[in-house]
């Protein structure tokens, strides 16, 4: 926990001393049902790709998930945008079953995303979004959804 706090403090310090730039790429973290490393890459004035690598659980139910979401952005006012997107998630999970032995599995899902993002005058972006996912491998059903707070450095 101290390492996460230290990394966040260093990111905030770097953000405050850096000057704003015009490029809309961003890197940071998403915190929700777990923790994800997050990268956003713009394609045009109103579309981008968000790629995330996340670790969830760290208990009896754990997962490692990679997500790629193509997003459309609409400006509300100033630095405030809302966005929606569609993409895929690829994951692996490991958990204890009823007889207390560990099992693992692989999954593939279709994922959606909708949220709000605020780009500060300094190179800092905060976002709050909802991302539902419907897995179709290894079996159809079972959704995985959560709300997450994103903190990213824009460069």
C-alpha positions in Angstrom: 0.0 0.0 0.0 2.9 2.3 0.8 4.3 1.7 -2.7 1.0 2.6 -4.3 0.8 5.8 -2.3 4.4 6.7 -3.1 3.8 6.1 -6.8 0.7 8.2 -6.7 2.5 11.0 -4.8 5.3 11.0 -7.4 2.8 11.1 -10.3 1.0 14.0 -8.7 4.3 15.9 -8.1 5.3 15.3 -11.7 1.9 16.5 -12.9 2.1 19.7 -10.9 5.6 20.7 -12.2 5.0 19.7 -15.8 3.5 22.1 -18.2 0.4 21.2 -20.2 0.9 19.8 -23.7 -1.5 19.5 -26.6 -1.3 15.7 -27.1 -4.1 13.7 -25.7 -2.3 10.5 -24.9 -2.6 9.5 -21.3 -1.2 6.9 -18.9 -2.2 6.1 -15.4 -4.3 3.8 -13.2 -8.0 2.8 -12.9 -9.2 1.8 -9.5 -12.5 -0.1 -9.0 -13.0 -3.7 -8.3 -9.2 -4.1 -8.6 -6.4 -2.0 -10.0 -5.5 -1.5 -13.7 -2.7 0.2 -15.6 -4.4 2.3 -18.2 -3.2 3.8 -21.5 -5.3 6.0 -23.8 -4.2 6.6 -27.4 -6.1 9.2 -29.6 -7.1 8.3 -33.2 -8.9 11.5 -34.2 -10.4 14.5 -32.5 -13.2 12.5 -31.0 -12.1 8.8 -30.9 -9.4 6.9 -28.9 -8.3 3.5 -27.8 -8.1 2.7 -24.1 -5.9 -0.3 -23.2 -5.9 -1.6 -19.7 -4.1 -4.4 -17.8 -5.7 -5.2 -14.4 -5.4 -7.4 -11.4 -8.5 -8.2 -9.4 -9.3 -10.0 -6.2 -6.1 -11.0 -4.3 -8.2 -13.4 -2.1 -10.2 -16.5 -2.9 -11.3 -15.2 -6.3 -8.6 -13.6 -8.4 -8.3 -12.5 -12.0 -5.9 -10.9 -14.5 -7.7 -9.0 -17.3 -6.5 -7.2 -20.4 -9.0 -4.8 -22.0 -9.1 -2.9 -25.3 -12.0 -0.4 -25.7 -12.6 1.8 -28.7 -14.1 5.1 -27.4 -16.1 8.0 -28.8 -15.8 11.3 -27.0 -18.2 14.3 -26.7 -17.3 17.5 -25.1 -19.7 18.8 -22.5 -18.0 22.0 -21.4 -14.4 23.1 -21.2 -12.3 20.1 -20.0 -15.3 17.9 -19.2 -16.1 15.1 -21.7 -18.3 12.1 -21.7 -17.5 9.0 -23.6 -18.8 5.6 -24.7 -17.0 2.6 -26.1 -17.0 -1.0 -27.2 -14.3 -3.6 -27.1 -13.0 -6.8 -25.7 -11.6 -8.3 -22.6 -9.3 -11.3 -22.3 -8.7 -12.7 -18.9 -7.5 -15.6 -16.7 -8.8 -16.3 -13.2 -7.9 -18.6 -10.3 -10.0 -19.4 -7.3 -10.7 -21.9 -4.5 -13.5 -24.3 -5.2 -15.8 -26.0 -2.8 -13.2 -28.6 -1.7 -10.6 -25.8 -1.0 -8.3 -26.6 -4.0 -7.3 -24.0 -6.6 -8.8 -24.0 -10.1 -8.1 -21.6 -13.0 -9.8 -20.6 -16.2 -9.5 -18.5 -19.3 -12.2 -16.1 -20.6 -13.0 -13.8 -23.5 -15.7 -11.1 -23.3 -17.4 -8.3 -25.2 -17.1 -5.1 -23.1 -18.8 -1.7 -23.1 -17.9 1.5 -21.3 -19.5 4.8 -20.5 -18.1 7.6 -18.4 -17.1 11.1 -17.7 -13.6 12.5 -17.9 -12.2 15.9 -16.8 -8.9 17.2 -18.3 -7.3 19.7 -16.0 -5.2 22.7 -17.3 -2.2 20.8 -16.0 -1.6 17.4 -17.6 -3.9 15.5 -15.3 -7.1 13.6 -16.2 -9.7 12.2 -13.8 -12.4 9.9 -15.0 -15.3 7.9 -13.6 -16.8 5.2 -15.7 -18.9 2.0 -15.8 -17.6 -1.0 -17.8 -19.9 -4.1 -18.1 -18.6 -7.2 -19.8 -20.4 -10.3 -21.0 -18.2 -13.4 -21.3 -18.8 -15.8 -24.1 -15.8 -18.1 -23.6 -15.5 -20.6 -21.9 -19.3 -20.3 -21.7 -21.9 -17.7 -22.5 -23.2 -15.8 -19.5 -21.8 -14.4 -16.4 -21.2 -10.7 -16.5 -18.3 -8.8 -15.0 -19.0 -5.1 -14.4 -17.7 -2.4 -12.2 -17.4 1.4 -11.7 -13.8 2.7 -11.7 -12.0 6.0 -11.0 -9.2 6.8 -13.4 -6.2 9.0 -12.7 -4.0 9.6 -15.7 -1.0 11.8 -16.7 -1.6 13.3 -20.2 1.4 13.7 -22.5 
